[in-house]
């Protein structure tokens, strides 16, 4: 029986993680979870599973819940999550959204628990710190993102030294058939209308700008220790091939499947074994018939090019680009900037924010805060 701590239980990855764990209740047990501010969803979760340790974000929720559920030990805030991570457990699923996931990632590694990582910001923002922690503590980290899980699966039985290239696939997002000229004045509703799936607002907008794919390139660099020049992005409009490895003998190993995140979640928990998974939609290649591929243009998707540059530059650049993107997406959804403004503002932040070559965690934290403030300054000035 593997004891699991689930961070970010109320989000999409968290809910699907619970489903996977309940499907295999003889093998996995959730011993603690965090859920941020979504107390309504937390109460639903508490009707599904019996648990003794829960962390929420706000102190007022903590005070209310400890009265409502006297048999549960509650924690609150970022400090509460780190305290909860000292518990005895085998695996921690980090599905926290945003920069807030970096400190727990480092704590998980330090406590020598297996890290099942769904928080991309940990590597985009603090990849060097995470890499150093893994080396110092002989840590284990398994990816939950579908693209990186695909690479992880395609690597099994092969030598990493035999990799020629990693091929990270992309859907192209909601505007993949539009020219640059046609992107002027596109609506929020159009941007959120992804052709292949329904996901959260930020990841859907990031898919349209290809910023999300740029972040995945940075993640792949740190997860598999592959040079950026040996990581390429290829568009697969059906989103059936989740990623591939191009080996030195020119064999390609790919992982295919439906867009169901429970598969990579389960593989991270059960590795190196595979378990049955109840799915409503199973891949039917005969029904799909044809797969389409297309090169990705940097001119069409300039934020993808910028992500490569940021990844190679390292330092605090990842913290800057992530913070700028997060705020820009929010402003676009609120109608305060245009879709193409996202690219302009993020580029300016990367160019103009102070660069720190070897940042500490505190440096990254401050870079995150200052970049967010700078985005608002640029927008207020009409830059």
Secondary structure, DSSP 8 states (H G I E B T S, - for coil): -EEEEEESTTSHHHHHHHHHHHHTTTTEEEEEEE-TT-HHHHHHHHHH---SEEEES-HHHHHHHHHH-TTSEEEEHHHHHHHHTTS--SEEEE---STTHHHHHHHHHHTT-EEEE--THHHHHHHHHHHHHHHHHT--EEE-SHHHHHHHHHHTTS-GGGEEEEEEEE---TTTT--TGGGTT--HHHHT--SS----HHHHHHHHHTHHHHHHHHHHHHHHT--GGGEEEEEETT--EEEEEEETTS-EEEEE--S-THHHHHHHHHTTS------SS---HHHH----EEE--TTT-HHHHHHHHHHHH-TTHHHHHHHHHHHHHHHHHTTSS-HHHHHHHHHHHHHHS---TT--HHHHHHHHHHHHHHHHHHHHHT-
